[in-house]
């Protein structure tokens, strides 16, 4: 197993044809397993959460062997950063849906019950569902239930076809493209199998097992403390002789796809394997059609490679960090650029021996591995020889050079110092705290971290938060999505039966264009609602500022609202509740005309403003929207209090956070002036100072959920209003004087209907509970 130099011919071709930039790209995906546990670290006995829908058809969140074993699957993406970001989203989404349970952050199981209380995953009654259950029953009988609960990470990778096609033109003479592609992936697979011991050493993170694990295995290990066992110098129990592996070390031909398929078929026909998926090779060839892998490999060729030997890293919330993903990718590229050599029986036996030695004794600084059957060398020296070649490869790649060199330097540091490996750090922590305390503390810490970032969808922060809400709901349900236009927040949702197109989450096929136009035009909205007996504010519309300004005497002694006829998010609105000057009146008219060529001046309705979110025939959320405000401490000025409130991570700009930044603009200064204050005023301790009259969240207001407090009579009015304009999704803005009293003509009024209501405010209110509007929109869309 001497490390050969890089294939100079391929390197030269890549450099001459400017293909270096493609080396860090590919088709990447991660599958990650975690078991669910209660707050004390006992394996969960509850069913897979219903919120994740049909596990057999959920693209992202399913179960592995057991009901308690969650499997998270990222989609295929172009970069490792995207892969990691999506894995982060899955981790957060699953964690936040578990209520009283936690995700166990270790590959080795937690406190396990007796076998009869380890429940094998159940699926639907289709033929696929029944087969999935039958296969798990077979594994339970053959290997035992407890070993099946060992969890890990599968790293899936393929090269871009465009990159492969470039190589094919130069090096694929006499071969079909499929045969050439197979040859490339077989070469990578063989070299990964040869050198997998290096990644097992660097990513091994399962050195200790709990005493409730399989008794026969525990009896062959050493007691590390009262509750846990290990093998001295072990790196990865999961990858060792007692871990998750076949009963035998099968020798399989990697000469070509045909011989690979033939050898696995022989193992199946002899009864050694139940099916191709039971071949637990550390590196597995994957096909286009995984239901019939072997025939698909013969027909379509190798689609991608699956690396199955990476442990969950308890020190990372997601079980793996970005640096490790790049470390794996560097070894994949190294395997691509090594010269192709036979991977015969002797080579495979050497690879198996090194695999077992590193997994079981890798922290022994003097451990020697086999270079071949007759030659040994120190693990550290062999690893450094590989990284010497990888350094050369990094110089060819060119991109991210500083980052990649650091990844290599950190790996070499671990080779030279086994005490710095993940496995050794885990042993130290378990000796300090105990196996259960160490892992449970981490699980709780990661849940807290997920809660702190609940509203964020990593990698999609540039989208409006309502769009992120809908995407998050789609991920929970396993619905495939595609971003069609990021700037326009236009997405496609595909559940395998139908495709729906949505814009900004609430602009969908459900609402006809005429409904949108009615809601967009405030004058028409008032007319339509008034005709069916729904109270709306009385007012006038104007098409030029001069005629509006001439009517000052008509409004000067009244409480009024001046706003653009076509407006959204509270833009351009000025409210005068009390007396106002002619100068302020005229300036408010100018502000409204800055946002539209026609405006409305209408009566101001007394009471608090509430946003009703109507979806179909139901009000799914009601918010009391409190105008932008600050609460005094007796020391700080209004400006200082605003800056302090704006420092909250919940506040941002562009509807990408639950709340908006409070600005100090002309309208705010005008409103303060009406109160005899300015931004330098120091409010008394506990004094609330309002900065605006209108209460839109978009202008810095606070959202207070009060869905359960609103009487049915008001909800019925909101539904009637939406139905009157033919809207399936509608934001109804209603002023209510006293919510404890039923609706009458005198104590309410609808001031606006919104055709694209922001839904995030109902999911992440300033105060109150998440109304899970994303899921309810999917229900309405029948997805």
C-alpha positions in Angstrom: 0.0 0.0 0.0 2.8 2.4 -0.8 1.6 5.8 -1.6 2.1 6.5 -5.3 2.6 10.0 -6.7 -0.2 11.9 -8.3 -1.0 11.0 -11.9 1.0 13.7 -13.7 -0.8 13.1 -17.0 -4.2 13.9 -15.6 -2.9 16.8 -13.5 -1.3 18.3 -16.6 -4.5 18.0 -18.7 -6.6 19.6 -15.9 -4.2 22.5 -15.6 -3.9 23.1 -19.4 -7.7 23.1 -19.8 -8.5 25.3 -16.8 -10.5 22.6 -15.0 -9.0 23.2 -11.6 -12.1 25.2 -10.5 -14.2 22.1 -11.0 -12.3 20.0 -8.4 -14.1 21.5 -5.4 -17.5 21.1 -7.1 -19.5 17.9 -7.5 -22.8 16.3 -6.5 -22.7 16.1 -2.7 -25.2 14.7 -0.2 -25.2 13.6 3.5 -27.3 11.0 5.2 -27.2 11.3 9.0 -28.7 9.0 11.7 -29.5 10.0 15.3 -31.5 8.1 17.9 -34.1 10.0 19.9 -33.8 9.9 23.7 -35.7 11.3 26.7 -34.1 14.0 28.9 -32.3 11.4 30.9 -30.7 9.7 27.9 -33.0 6.7 27.6 -33.9 5.5 24.2 -37.2 6.8 23.1 -40.1 4.4 22.8 -42.4 6.9 21.1 -43.3 6.6 17.4 -41.6 8.6 14.7 -43.2 12.2 14.9 -46.3 12.6 12.8 -45.3 16.1 11.7 -42.7 14.5 9.3 -45.5 12.8 7.4 -45.0 9.5 5.5 -41.5 8.5 6.2 -41.3 6.2 3.2 -41.9 9.2 0.9 -40.3 12.0 2.9 -37.2 13.1 0.9 -35.4 14.6 3.9 -36.6 13.1 7.2 -37.3 9.4 7.7 -36.4 6.5 10.0 -33.5 4.1 9.7 -33.8 0.8 11.5 -35.9 1.7 14.5 -38.9 4.0 15.3 -36.5 6.0 17.5 -33.8 6.3 14.8 -34.2 9.5 12.8 -32.4 9.6 9.4 -31.8 13.0 7.8 -31.0 13.2 4.2 -29.8 16.3 2.4 -30.7 16.9 -1.3 -27.9 16.6 -3.9 -26.2 20.0 -4.1 -23.2 21.5 -5.9 -20.9 22.4 -2.9 -20.0 21.2 0.5 -21.1 24.5 2.0 -24.6 24.0 0.7 -24.6 20.4 2.0 -23.5 21.5 5.4 -26.1 24.3 5.5 -28.9 22.0 4.6 -27.8 19.4 7.2 -27.8 22.3 9.8 -31.4 23.0 8.8 -32.5 19.4 9.2 -30.8 19.2 12.6 -32.6 22.3 13.7 -36.0 21.3 12.3 -36.0 17.8 13.8 -34.7 19.0 17.2 -37.4 21.7 17.5 -40.2 19.2 16.7 -39.2 16.6 19.3 -40.9 18.4 22.3 -39.7 16.5 25.4 -37.0 14.5 23.5 -33.4 15.1 22.4 -31.2 13.9 19.5 -28.5 11.7 20.9 -25.2 13.1 19.5 -23.1 9.9 19.7 -22.9 7.0 17.2 -23.0 4.4 20.0 -26.4 4.0 21.6 -27.6 5.6 24.8 -29.3 3.8 27.7 -31.0 0.9 26.0 -34.1 -1.0 27.1 -34.7 -4.7 26.7 -35.0 -5.9 23.0 -38.8 -6.1 23.1 -39.0 -2.3 23.8 -36.8 -1.4 20.8 -39.4 -0.9 18.2 -38.5 -1.6 14.6 -39.6 1.1 12.2 -43.1 0.7 10.7 -43.9 1.9 7.2 -47.1 2.2 5.1 -49.1 -0.7 3.7 -47.7 -0.5 0.2 -45.5 -3.2 -1.2 -42.5 -0.9 -0.6 -43.5 -0.3 3.0 -44.0 -4.0 3.7 -40.6 -4.8 2.1 -38.9 -2.1 4.2 -40.3 -3.7 7.4 -39.4 -7.2 6.3 -35.8 -6.2 5.6 -35.5 -4.7 9.1 -37.0 -7.8 10.7 -34.4 -9.8 8.9 -31.6 -7.6 10.2 -33.0 -7.7 13.8 -32.9 -11.5 13.7 -29.5 -11.8 12.1 -27.5 -9.1 13.9 -29.7 -8.2 16.9 -31.6 -5.0 17.5 -29.0 -3.2 19.6 -26.3 -3.2 17.0 -28.7 -1.7 14.5 -29.0 1.3 16.7 -25.4 2.3 16.0 -25.7 5.5 14.0 -23.4 7.4 11.7 -22.9 9.6 8.7 -22.9 8.5 5.0 -21.1 10.9 2.7 -22.4 10.7 -0.9 -20.4 12.0 -3.8 -20.2 12.1 -7.6 -18.3 14.2 -10.1 -20.1 16.6 -12.4 -20.9 15.0 -15.7 -19.4 18.0 -17.5 -16.1 17.5 -15.7 -16.2 13.8 -16.4 -17.0 14.5 -20.1 -13.8 16.6 -20.3 -11.7 13.8 -18.9 -13.5 11.3 -21.2 -12.5 13.2 -24.3 -8.9 12.8 -23.4 -8.7 9.5 -21.6 -11.8 7.6 -22.6 -10.6 6.4 -26.0 -12.4 3.1 -27.0 -14.9 3.3 -24.1 -18.5 4.4 -23.9 -19.0 7.3 -21.6 -20.8 5.0 -19.0 -17.9 2.6 -19.1 -15.4 5.4 -18.6 -17.4 6.8 -15.7 -17.5 3.4 -14.1 -13.8 3.1 -14.5 -13.3 6.4 -12.7 -15.6 5.6 -9.8 -14.1 2.2 -9.4 -10.7 3.7 -9.2 -11.8 6.2 -6.5 -13.6 3.4 -4.6 -10.6 1.1 -4.6 -8.3 3.9 -3.3 -10.8 5.0 -0.7 -11.0 1.4 0.5 -7.2 1.2 0.6 -6.8 4.4 2.6 -10.0 4.5 4.6 -8.1 3.8 7.8 -6.8 7.4 7.6 -10.3 8.8 7.8 -11.4 6.3 10.4 -8.5 7.6 12.6 -9.4 11.2 12.0 -13.2 11.0 12.2 -13.5 8.1 14.7 -15.7 9.3 17.6 -17.3 6.2 19.2 -14.7 4.9 21.7 -17.1 4.1 24.5 -20.4 2.1 24.9 -22.9 2.1 27.6 -23.3 -0.9 29.9 -26.9 -1.6 28.6 -25.4 -2.5 25.2 -25.1 -6.2 24.1 -23.9 -8.1 27.1 -21.8 -10.6 25.2 -19.8 -7.7 23.7 -19.5 -5.8 26.9 -17.9 -8.8 28.6 -15.0 -8.6 26.1 -14.3 -5.0 26.9 -12.8 -3.1 29.8 -14.9 -1.1 32.4 -14.0 2.6 32.1 -16.3 3.7 34.9 -19.6 2.6 36.5 -21.7 2.8 33.4 -19.4 2.5 30.3 -16.9 0.2 28.6 -14.2 0.5 26.0 -11.1 -1.1 24.5 -7.8 0.5 25.4 -6.7 2.9 22.6 -10.0 2.4 20.7 -10.9 5.1 18.1 -14.2 3.8 16.7 -16.3 1.0 18.2 -18.8 1.5 15.3 -16.1 0.6 12.8 -14.4 -2.1 14.8 -15.0 -5.9 15.0 -18.0 -5.5 17.3 -19.5 -2.7 15.4 -21.8 -2.2 12.5 -20.5 -4.6 9.9 -21.1 -7.8 8.1 -20.4 -11.1 9.8 -17.6 -11.7 7.4 -15.0 -9.5 5.5 -16.3 -10.2 2.0 -13.8 -10.1 -0.9 -15.5 -8.4 -3.9 -14.1 -7.8 -7.3 -13.7 -4.1 -8.2 -12.3 -4.8 -11.7 -15.5 -3.7 -13.4 -19.2 -3.3 -12.6 -20.0 -6.7 -14.0 -17.7 -8.6 -11.7 -18.8 -6.4 -8.7 -22.5 -7.3 -9.4 -21.7 -11.0 -10.0 -19.9 -11.4 -6.7 -22.7 -9.7 -4.7 -25.3 -11.8 -6.5 -23.4 -14.9 -5.5 -23.4 -13.8 -1.8 -27.1 -13.3 -2.0 -27.8 -16.6 -3.7 -25.7 -18.4 -1.1 -27.6 -16.8 1.7 -24.7 -14.8 3.0 -26.6 -11.5 2.2 -30.3 -10.8 2.2 -29.9 -8.2 -0.6 -27.4 -5.8 -2.1 -28.2 -3.3 0.6 -26.9 -5.6 3.3 -23.4 -5.4 1.8 -22.0 -3.0 4.5 -18.9 -2.1 2.6 -17.3 1.1 3.9 -17.5 2.4 0.3 -20.5 1.4 -1.7 -21.3 1.8 -5.4 -24.7 3.4 -5.8 -27.0 3.3 -8.8 -29.7 5.4 -10.4 -32.4 3.0 -9.1 -31.7 1.9 -5.6 -34.8 -0.4 -5.4 -33.0 -2.6 -7.9 -29.4 -1.6 -7.4 -27.5 -4.4 -9.1 -29.5 -4.4 -12.4 -29.4 -0.6 -12.4 -25.6 -0.7 -12.0 -25.4 -2.9 -15.1 -27.8 -0.9 -17.1 -27.0 2.7 -16.1 -23.6 2.5 -14.5 -22.4 3.9 -11.2 -24.2 7.1 -10.3 -22.3 8.0 -7.1 -20.2 6.6 -4.2 -21.4 6.3 -0.7 -18.8 6.5 2.1 -20.3 4.8 5.2 -17.6 4.8 7.9 -17.8 8.3 9.4 -18.9 8.5 13.0 -21.1 11.2 14.5 -18.8 13.8 16.1 -20.5 14.7 19.4 -18.5 18.0 19.6 -20.5 19.4 16.6 -24.2 20.0 16.7 -24.7 18.5 13.2 -22.4 15.5 13.8 -19.8 16.7 11.4 -18.1 20.0 10.6 -17.3 21.7 7.3 -13.6 21.1 7.8 -14.2 17.3 8.0 -16.3 17.4 4.8 -13.4 19.0 3.0 -11.0 16.5 4.5 -13.1 13.7 3.1 -13.3 15.4 -0.3 -9.5 15.8 -0.3 -9.1 12.1 0.1 -11.7 11.5 -2.6 -9.6 13.7 -5.0 -6.4 12.1 -3.9 -8.0 8.7 -4.8 -9.0 10.0 -8.2 -5.5 11.2 -9.0 -3.6 8.1 -7.7 -2.6 5.7 -10.4 -5.0 2.9 -11.0 -3.8 -0.4 -9.5 -5.5 -3.8 -9.0 -7.4 -4.2 -5.8 -7.0 -8.0 -5.5 -7.7 -10.3 -2.6 -4.4 -9.6 -0.9 -5.0 -5.8 -1.2 -8.5 -6.1 0.2 -7.3 -8.2 3.2 -4.6 -5.6 3.9 -7.2 -2.9 3.8 -9.5 -4.9 6.2 -6.6 -5.4 8.6 -5.7 -1.7 8.7 -9.3 -0.8 9.1 -9.7 -3.0 12.2 -6.3 -2.0 13.7 -7.1 1.7 13.5 -10.7 1.4 14.7 -9.7 -0.7 17.7 -6.2 0.5 18.6 -5.7 3.8 16.7 -4.8 5.9 19.7 -1.6 3.9 20.3 1.1 6.2 19.1 3.3 3.3 18.2 0.7 1.5 16.1 2.0 0.0 12.9 -0.1 -0.7 9.8 0.4 -2.8 6.8 1.8 -1.3 3.7 1.5 -4.7 2.2 1.5 -8.3 3.6 5.2 -8.2 4.3 5.9 -4.6 5.3 4.7 -2.4 8.2 5.0 1.3 9.0 3.9 3.6 11.7 0.4 4.9 11.2 1.7 8.5 11.7 4.3 8.1 8.9 1.9 6.5 6.5 -0.7 9.2 7.1 1.9 12.0 6.6 3.0 10.5 3.3 -0.6 10.7 2.0 -0.9 14.3 3.2 2.3 15.2 1.4 0.7 14.2 -1.9 -2.6 16.0 -0.9 -0.6 19.2 -0.3 0.6 19.0 -3.9 -3.0 18.5 -5.0 -4.1 21.6 -3.1 -1.6 23.7 -5.0 -3.2 22.4 -8.2 -6.8 23.2 -7.0 -5.8 26.8 -6.3 -9.0 27.8 -4.6 -9.5 27.9 -0.8 -5.8 27.1 -0.4 -5.3 28.7 3.0 -8.4 26.9 4.4 -7.4 23.5 2.8 -3.9 23.7 4.1 -5.2 24.3 7.6 -7.5 21.2 7.3 -4.4 19.2 6.4 -2.3 20.8 9.1 -4.9 19.9 11.7 -5.1 16.3 10.5 -1.3 15.9 10.7 -1.4 17.4 14.2 -3.8 14.6 15.2 -1.6 12.0 13.5 1.4 13.2 15.5 -0.7 13.6 18.7 -3.3 10.9 19.2 -4.4 12.7 22.4 -5.9 15.4 20.0 -8.2 13.0 18.2 -11.9 13.3 18.6 -12.0 9.8 20.2 -9.4 10.7 22.8 -11.2 14.0 23.7 -14.4 12.0 24.2 -12.7 9.5 26.6 -11.3 12.5 28.6 -14.8 14.0 28.9 -16.4 10.7 29.9 -13.8 10.2 32.6 -14.5 13.7 33.8 -18.4 13.6 33.6 -19.6 10.1 32.8 -20.8 8.8 29.4 -24.4 9.9 29.9 -23.8 13.3 31.5 -21.3 14.3 28.8 -23.6 13.4 25.9 -26.9 14.6 27.4 -25.3 18.0 28.3 -24.2 18.4 24.7 -27.7 17.3 23.4 -29.3 20.0 25.6 -26.8 22.6 24.5 -27.5 21.8 20.8 -31.3 22.0 21.4 -30.8 25.5 23.0 -28.7 26.6 20.0 -31.4 25.4 17.6 -34.0 27.3 19.6 -32.0 30.5 19.4 -31.9 30.2 15.7 -35.4 28.9 15.2 -36.5 31.4 12.6 -33.3 31.0 10.4 -33.1 28.7 7.4 -29.4 28.5 6.9 -28.4 29.2 3.3 -31.7 30.9 2.5 -31.4 34.0 4.7 -31.6 36.2 1.6 -35.2 35.1 1.1 -38.1 36.8 2.8 -38.9 35.1 6.1 -42.4 34.1 5.0 -40.8 32.2 2.1 -38.3 30.6 4.5 -41.3 29.5 6.7 -42.9 27.8 3.7 -39.6 26.1 2.7 -39.1 24.9 6.3 -42.6 23.4 6.3 -41.8 21.7 2.9 -38.7 20.2 4.4 -40.6 18.8 7.4 -43.1 17.2 5.0 -40.4 16.0 2.6 -41.6 18.1 -0.4 -39.1 18.8 -3.1 -38.6 22.5 -3.7 -36.8 24.6 -6.3 -35.9 28.3 -6.0 -36.9 29.7 -9.4 -36.1 33.4 -8.7 -34.4 34.2 -5.4 -34.9 38.0 -5.7 -38.6 37.5 -6.4 -39.0 34.8 -3.7 -40.5 32.6 -6.4 -40.4 28.8 -5.7 -41.8 25.5 -7.0 -43.1 22.8 -4.7 -43.3 19.2 -5.9 -44.8 16.4 -3.7 -44.5 13.8 -6.5 -48.1 14.1 -7.5 -48.4 17.8 -8.3 -46.4 21.0 -8.6 -47.4 24.3 -7.1 -45.7 27.6 -7.8 -45.7 30.3 -5.1 -44.3 33.8 -4.7 -43.6 35.3 -1.3 -45.2 32.2 0.3 -48.8 33.5 -0.1 -49.2 34.4 -3.7 -50.5 31.1 -5.1 -52.8 29.6 -7.7 -55.6 29.6 -5.2 -56.4 33.4 -5.5 -57.7 34.7 -8.8 -56.2 37.9 -10.3 -59.4 39.8 -9.7 -59.2 39.1 -6.0 -55.7 40.3 -5.9 -56.6 43.5 -7.7 -59.6 44.2 -5.4 -57.4 43.8 -2.3 -54.6 45.9 -3.7 -56.9 48.8 -4.4 -58.0 50.1 -1.0 -60.9 52.2 -2.4 -62.4 49.2 -4.2 -61.8 47.0 -1.1 -63.9 49.4 1.0 -66.6 49.6 -1.6 -66.9 45.8 -1.9 -67.0 45.2 1.9 -69.4 48.1 2.5 -71.9 46.5 0.1 -72.1 43.3 2.2 -72.5 45.2 5.4 -69.0 45.0 6.7 -68.0 48.3 8.4 -65.1 50.2 6.8 -63.8 53.7 7.5 -65.6 56.6 5.7 -63.3 58.7 3.5 -62.4 60.2 0.2 -59.9 59.5 -2.6 -57.7 62.0 -4.3 -55.7 61.9 -7.5 -53.5 65.0 -6.9 -52.1 66.7 -3.9 -53.6 70.1 -4.5 -57.2 68.9 -4.2 -56.4 66.9 -1.1 -54.7 69.9 0.5 -57.6 72.1 -0.2 -59.8 69.8 1.9 -57.8 70.6 5.1 -60.8 72.3 6.7 -63.0 69.2 6.0 -60.7 67.0 8.1 -58.9 69.4 10.6 -61.1 68.6 13.6 -61.2 64.8 13.0 -59.0 61.8 13.6 -57.9 60.7 10.2 -55.6 58.4 8.2 -53.8 59.5 5.1 -52.4 56.6 3.0 -51.6 55.6 -0.6 -54.5 53.8 -2.4 -52.1 51.0 -3.4 -49.9 50.2 -0.5 -48.5 47.3 1.5 -46.4 46.9 4.6 -47.7 50.1 6.0 -45.6 52.2 3.7 -46.5 55.9 3.2 -49.2 55.9 5.9 -49.7 58.8 8.4 -52.2 58.8 11.2 -53.5 61.9 13.0 -55.5 60.8 16.1 -55.6 64.3 17.7 -55.2 67.9 16.5 -52.7 68.5 13.7 -51.4 71.5 11.9 -52.0 72.3 8.3 -48.2 71.9 7.7 -48.2 68.4 9.0 -51.4 67.5 7.1 -49.9 68.7 3.8 -46.6 66.9 4.5 -48.5 63.7 5.1 -50.3 64.1 1.8 -46.9 64.5 0.0 -45.5 61.4 1.7 -48.5 59.3 0.6 -48.2 60.6 -3.0 -44.5 59.6 -2.9 -45.7 56.0 -2.9 -48.7 56.2 -5.3 -50.4 58.5 -7.7 -53.7 58.4 -5.8 -54.4 58.5 -2.0 -57.1 58.0 0.5 -58.0 60.2 3.5 -60.4 58.4 5.8 -61.7 58.4 9.3 -59.5 57.0 12.1 -61.2 54.1 13.9 -60.7 54.0 17.6 -59.3 50.8 19.1 -56.5 48.4 18.7 -55.4 46.9 15.4 -55.5 43.2 14.8 -54.2 41.2 11.9 -56.4 38.1 11.1 -54.8 35.5 8.8 -57.5 33.8 6.8 -56.6 30.5 5.1 -59.5 29.0 3.2 -62.5 28.8 5.6 -60.6 29.4 8.8 -58.8 32.1 10.8 -55.4 30.5 11.5 -53.8 33.3 13.5 -54.6 36.7 15.0 -52.0 39.3 16.1 -52.4 42.5 18.0 -49.9 44.6 16.2 -48.5 47.2 18.6 -46.9 50.3 16.9 -43.2 50.8 17.1 -42.4 51.8 20.7 -39.8 52.0 23.4 -40.1 51.6 27.2 -38.1 54.0 29.3 -35.6 53.2 32.0 -35.4 56.8 33.4 -31.8 57.1 32.1 -31.7 56.6 28.3 -33.0 58.8 25.5 -35.5 57.6 23.0 -32.7 57.3 20.4 -30.6 55.2 22.8 -33.6 53.0 23.6 -34.4 52.5 19.9 -30.7 51.4 19.3 -30.9 49.0 22.2 -34.2 47.5 20.9 -32.8 47.2 17.4 -29.8 45.2 18.7 -32.0 42.1 19.1 -31.2 39.3 16.6 -35.0 39.1 16.0 -34.9 42.5 14.3 -33.5 43.1 10.8 -34.5 44.5 7.4 -36.4 43.4 4.3 -38.8 41.0 6.1 -36.0 38.4 6.7 -36.3 38.5 10.5 -39.4 38.2 12.8 -39.3 41.9 13.6 -38.1 44.9 11.6 -35.6 47.5 12.6 -37.2 50.7 14.1 -36.2 53.7 12.0 -36.2 57.3 13.0 -37.6 58.9 9.9 -39.7 61.9 9.1 -43.0 60.2 10.1 -41.5 59.1 13.5 -40.2 62.6 14.2 -43.5 64.1 13.2 -45.4 61.8 15.6 -43.0 62.5 18.4 -43.4 66.2 17.8 -47.2 65.8 18.2 -46.5 64.4 21.6 -44.2 67.3 22.5 -41.1 65.0 22.4 -38.1 64.4 20.2 -35.5 61.6 20.0 -33.4 63.2 22.8 -36.3 62.9 25.3 -35.6 60.6 28.3 -38.8 58.6 29.1 -39.5 57.8 32.7 -38.8 54.4 34.1 -41.6 52.1 32.6 -43.0 54.9 30.4 -44.0 53.6 26.9 -43.4 56.0 24.1 -45.0 55.2 20.7 -43.1 56.3 17.6 -45.9 55.7 15.1 -49.6 55.5 15.1 -49.9 52.7 12.5 -48.9 49.3 13.9 -47.4 47.5 10.9 -44.6 45.0 11.8 -42.9 46.3 8.7 -42.4 49.7 10.4 -40.9 48.4 13.6 -44.1 47.3 15.4 -44.4 44.4 17.9 -46.5 41.3 17.2 -48.6 39.9 20.0 -50.4 36.6 19.3 -54.0 36.7 20.6 -55.6 34.0 18.4 -57.3 32.3 21.4 -58.5 35.6 22.9 -60.5 36.8 19.9 -64.2 36.1 19.9 -65.7 34.0 17.1 -67.9 36.9 15.9 -64.8 38.8 14.8 -63.2 35.7 13.2 -66.5 35.2 11.2 -66.3 38.8 9.9 -62.7 38.2 8.8 -63.7 35.0 6.9 -66.7 36.8 5.4 -64.4 39.7 4.2 -62.0 37.2 2.6 -64.8 35.3 0.9 -66.4 38.5 -0.4 -63.3 39.3 -2.4 -62.8 35.7 -3.4 -59.6 35.2 -1.5 -58.3 31.9 -0.2 -55.3 33.5 1.5 -56.0 36.9 3.1 -54.6 39.2 5.8 -57.6 41.1 7.3 -56.6 44.2 9.3 -59.4 45.0 11.8 -59.7 47.7 14.4 -61.5 46.5 17.5 -62.4 48.8 20.4 -63.0 46.0 23.0 -62.3 42.4 22.2 -64.2 41.2 25.2 -67.4 42.3 23.6 -69.0 40.7 20.5 -68.8 42.4 17.2 -71.3 45.2 16.5 -71.3 48.0 13.9 -69.9 50.4 16.4 -66.9 48.6 17.9 -65.0 47.3 14.9 -64.0 48.2 11.3 -61.9 46.6 8.6 -59.3 49.1 7.4 -57.5 46.9 4.9 -57.3 43.5 3.1 -53.9 42.1 2.2 -53.4 39.7 -0.8 -49.9 38.7 0.2 -49.9 38.7 4.0 -46.6 38.1 5.8 -47.0 34.8 7.6 -43.8 34.8 9.5 -45.2 37.2 12.2 -47.7 34.4 13.1 -44.9 31.9 13.4 -42.4 34.0 15.3 -44.4 36.6 17.2 -42.8 39.1 19.6 -45.0 37.4 22.3 -47.0 34.2 21.8 -46.9 30.8 20.2 -45.9 29.6 16.7 -49.0 29.0 14.6 -47.2 26.8 12.1 -48.6 28.7 9.1 -46.3 27.1 6.6 -47.8 23.6 7.2 -51.3 25.1 6.9 -50.5 26.7 3.6 -49.3 23.3 2.4 -52.6 21.8 3.5 -54.5 24.5 1.7 -52.4 23.8 -1.5 -53.1 20.0 -1.0 -49.4 19.2 -0.8 
